[in-house]
Amino acid sequence: MPPGPLAFALPDSSATDALGIGLARTFPGAATGATVHLRGELGSGKTTCARSMLHALGITAIVRSPTYTLVDTYSVSGLTCVHVDLYRLQSAVEVEELGLRDLTGPGYLMLIEWPEKGGRAVPPPDLLLQLQYAGEARTAAIGAGSDVGRSWISKLAIDTSLAAYVSNMT
């Protein structure tokens, strides 16, 4: 039976960092590549999770929210990581002009914050990460959009080191 969505309680920012590290540790790899949609309100932890994931993959550069640059790229060990923030864009036409579909597939990991701003111009997700406020804490729900995503979730679900930092709610 394929894995269902995962849900985690994230009591603080270190738990959000741990989730990003867990996502990096279980990443399917450059051979398949993947696209991740990160959704949530302002301040819910999208960039924190993306930053910790990128650093855990070996990116040594400073990782900031690409709110103004729109697209930041990083390379490590045969993998091009593309961090996208669509918050300021107003239409799918603006997103289409970014050429995101050319930056997907084998050899690429694309992390897209605010994917809902881009409509059909946004590459479909292999993994969908929804971050939400829960009082002073946060929650994360992770769902799959493809076979790559389902495989990724299966690995993440059994990542025992992640359990030390976050509470699996499923």
Secondary structure, DSSP 4 states (H G I P E B T S, - for coil): -----EEEEE-SHHHHHHHHHHHHHT---TTT-EEEEEE-STTSSHHHHHHHHHHHTT--S-----TTTSEEEEEETTEEEEEEE-TT---HHHHHTTTGGGG-STTEEEEEESGGGGGGGSPPPSEEEEEEEETTEEEEEEEESSHHHHHHHHHHHT-HHHHTTSEE--
